[in-house]
Amino acid sequence: MRVLNIHERKLDSAPSAIGALIDSLSSPTDRLWPQHSWPRMAFDRALGVGASGGHGPIKYFIESYSPGHSIKFRFTDPKGFNGFHRYEVIELTDGTTALRHTLEMTTHGFAKLAWPLAFRPLHDALIEDSLATAEASLGHSPTLRQWSLWVRFLRWVFASKKARPQSLSIKCL
């Protein structure tokens, strides 16, 4: 199954400020990843092409990285996820800037079922929380989209009934 999943947030901030959020990924001062509610993004070394890591059960390596502009991760796990996800700064024609997250892959085997039933709803919730974290980190009022009952249930099941609630990090506010 072919998957194209795009989330975007228009931000009233300079492209360099938005790009700095991408550059902070997986660092102790990460201002983009919603680690307060989701498994932390971590790599075996600093951000750079070839760094290997992931978050929770999702594993990937950095395929390309343009500091201040974009980062692209190639999936290595779970099995059946063949593709990538990336963050990028997009300068729009109206003079504003957007932060875009794109996931593009084909699924095979069990992933054809697991993606729509579990991974997609969790992915969508995580990325929306990431974009809200970006807004808060830039000093904007964050648009926090409430998790669905299904997402809360999946988090409860996968976290052995100890899932953290949805919230924005105090560091961001």
C-alpha positions, 0 to 999 in steps of 0.5 A: 500500500502506498502512503503519503502523509503530510502535516504542515503548520504555517508559522509567523517566524523567520525561516532560520528560527524554524530551521533551528527547531529541526537542528535541535532534534534529539538534543538535550534542548530539543524544541521540536519533538514532543518528548513530554508525551511520546518516546524520545527521538534518539540517535547513536551520535549527533545529527548528521547523515548516517546517524542511526536511531529512532523513537519507540519501535520506529527505527531509521537513519538520517539519509540527508540533512541540510542544517537549518532547512531539512532532515530526512530519515529512512525507515529500517524498522518495523518490517514492511515500512519501506520509505522515509519521513522528513521535516522541512522548512517551506517558504510560502509565496505569501511571504510566510513560512511553514514547517512541514512533515512528510511521511512517504512509504509503501507498506508490505505484509503485516504493515498493510494492516498495522499502519491504518489501524495503529501506526497512522493514528499514533503518527498523526497525533505525534506529529500534530503534537510536534507542530504544537511544540514548534509553535510554543517554542517560537513563542506562538500560541500552540494549536494542540489537537486533542487525541482521539479515544482510539489514540488514547486507547492505543497508547494505554495498550502499548505503554502497558497501561502507563501512558503519559497524558497529552501535554506541552513541555513546560520548557516550550511555554 
